[in-house]
Amino acid sequence: TAVFDNARVVDRIVADNNCSAGTNHLLSMSLHSWLVNTWWVTRDGADVYTVWEGNCHFHSTVDVEYTQSPFYLAVWPELLRYELDFWTGFAKDGTVVLGDAGKDTRFLSHDTGAFALASGQAYHHEMPVEETTNFIILLYAYWRRTGDAAPVKAHTALVRQFLAFIHACDTTGTGVPDKGVANTVDDASPAIQFGRDQMYLAVKTLAACVAGAEILRKGKDEAGAKLCDRRAAVIRKYIARTGWK
């Protein structure tokens, strides 16, 4: 009942506009297309919400849900919270990407499965820096948008490991990752998808450091927060110096 009640609330929010009939028909079609790709189930007594990535049928692809997050944050933030909690079960050991340099770090998978199974990444390779930064930014955005700090408190230790992984992916001292840099522009040339020192990931990493500092401060980890602040300052200089290219 709660699902249908809130669905009606969302419908009213979306419909409250002065757009043309054609635009509202498009919005309606978009919402229905999204709805038929959603799953809301229970696992071990807990609510699990996940979304297929269109005709790929990947479950809760982190970068795709990142771009969809303004919708959740505007009208139904609880759905994003379910995803944030669910994603944490798919974090991986940083040594998978970095070897010994990734000891005691973690990174996030690209997705949580495909078709009728949500039991592990189905995509054929990792996109570790991008998806890990996406999670940190989304966790922060959810907290600041809703005032609900429970997910931040629950996942601070994991965020600390995520940040350690991102920091370890920079081996040149610029603050910008040069390891684990495969990104989600998977219809691009190899140079764009796998290039080192990407400005795209520089901005993502900067945002994750800023958000991560606030999350760690909330968790009373001032030393970790200051490390993020220093990293952010280094990345800002890098972007200012080379971003125009």
Secondary structure, DSSP 8 states (H G I E B T S, - for coil): -HHHHHHHHHHHHHH-S---HHHHHHHHHHHHHHHTTEEEEEETTEEEEEEB-GGG-BBS-HHHHHHHHHHHHHH-HHHHHHHHHHHGGGEEETHHHHGGGGTT-EEE-S-S-BTTB-SS--SSS--HHHHHHHHHHHHHHHHHHH---HHHHHHHHHHHHHHHHHHHT--SSSSS--SS---S-TTS-HHHHH-SS-HHHHHHHHHHHHHHHHHHHHTT-HHHHHHHHHHHHHHHHHHHHHTT-
